Amino acid sequence: MLQEKEWFAGNCNRKTAEDLLLQINKDGAFLIRRSSAQNARQPYTLAVLYRQKVYNIPIRFLEETRGYALGKEGKKNEEIFSSLQEIISHHKNNQLLLIDSKSQAKHTTYLTHPAHP
C-alpha cells in the first residue's frame, strides 16, 4: 500500500511538501505526493530537495504500457518504471536529472532521504 511507504505524502499540497523538505535540509530529500492537477495522465509529483531548492517533477502514468515515467512528455528515450517504488529504488543508485525551470541549469542528485509529513 502506498500509504505505508515512508516517502509517500498522499494529498499533501505543494507548499507543505516544500516546507517539509526544506526542514530536512539534506540534498536528495524527497517525497511523492498526489499531483495537484489530479489527472489520470499525471497522477503524482516527485518533490526533491537540492541545494535549498525544491524540484517538483511530474510523474506520468502511461496508459498503453501501464508504467510510470518522470518529467514532461515528449522525451525521446524515456525510462519506464512499473511502480512508484521502482522509480525510488532506481534513483537511489542512479542519478536523477534536475532542471531549474527558471535558469534551465542542470543538476543531478540521488534520492537519499525519504520524507513523510
Order of alpha helices (4+ residues) and beta strands (2+ residues): beta-alpha-beta-beta-beta-beta-alpha-beta-beta-beta
